[in-house]
Amino acid sequence: MITTVTLNAAIDKTYIIPGFNLNSLHRAEQMNATAGGKGINVARVIRTLGEDVIATGFVAGFNGMAISEKLRQEGIPSDFITVEGESRLCLNVIDPEGGTQTELLEAGPSIPAEAIESMKERIAKLASHSSHVVFSGSLPKGCQLGLYAELITIARGAGAIPVLDTSGEALVEGIAARPYLIKPNEHEVVKLTDGNAEEEDDIKSALLRLAKQGIANVVVSLGERGALSAMDKQLFRVSIPRIDAVNAVGSGDSMVAGLVVADKRALPAEERLKLGAACGTANALMPSAGMVRLEDVEALKQQIQVETLL
């Protein structure tokens, strides 16, 4: 089993509005609402790939109940902790005519200290039955920046492999616990090592420095340019095919899901990167975040190239 952790779960609403403009009235003819948040997106793709998964995190209010119900309808087991307030809405407006994508993200509830302690106990319990625990997304209000580092340590102590996909100071603090895998963007990865991201060589140097710091696997997504990765003490470049992207939101989460599933299956580094990149690219073909079709994943995997750089 794989556990995914979404501390700031959401209802994701995607609107398809051709010709979207500011200061205008629009009637959305297409809208899709799903349980969301980065860890939930990861869980959905893991299940699509055929692995057992359970989603945990914090939920609140009517939106929280809707999140749990939507996951139940999708056949994804969940074990959330309920807090006061209301889980957030995350809105994504896609204009296929203009090729634009506009996101509005609410903050979500504030998490009390007693709920955080309950989450530590929940992670210890779930990690003891899991191969991997994936921590994804932003920290909600009320959570200290070092919380991910604490939870990573708890998960590892219970026998699971910890994975971290977050950003900003939460990422800076989280890597102190040496997660097994992180997926920063190209700007974050050099910030973590006090460098700059002017050239690709800067990213490669940052990857190698992080590997020396004890983080075994680092994958940096470069969007349509593919990815760079330090994995198994080697450096790789991943090249992906050109696609007609529909919605890039959730592609990073889908990539993490593919990487974790491949790691659970003990695939070699090149195959792990291919499955991760295929899932991330397949997500961009779908209108909603964290959704892939197996046939797309398999087809894309055959077109992805992984080059060993070092």
ABEGO torsion letter per residue (X at the ends): XBBBBBABBBBBBBBBBBGBBBGBBBBBABBBBBBBEAAAAAAAAAAAAGBBBBBBEBBBEAAAAAAAAAAAAAGBBBBBBBBBEBBBBBBBBBBAAAGBBBBBBBAEBBBBAAAAAAAAAAAAAAAAABABBBBBEBBBBGBBAAAAAAAAAAAAAAGBBBBBBBBEAAAAAAAAAGBABBBBBAAAAAAAAGBBAABAAAAAAAAAAAAAAGBABBBBBAEAAEBBBBBGGBBBBBBBBBBBBABABGAAAAAAAAAAAAAAAGBBAAAAAAAAAAAAAAAAABABBGBBBAAAAAAAAAABBBBBAX
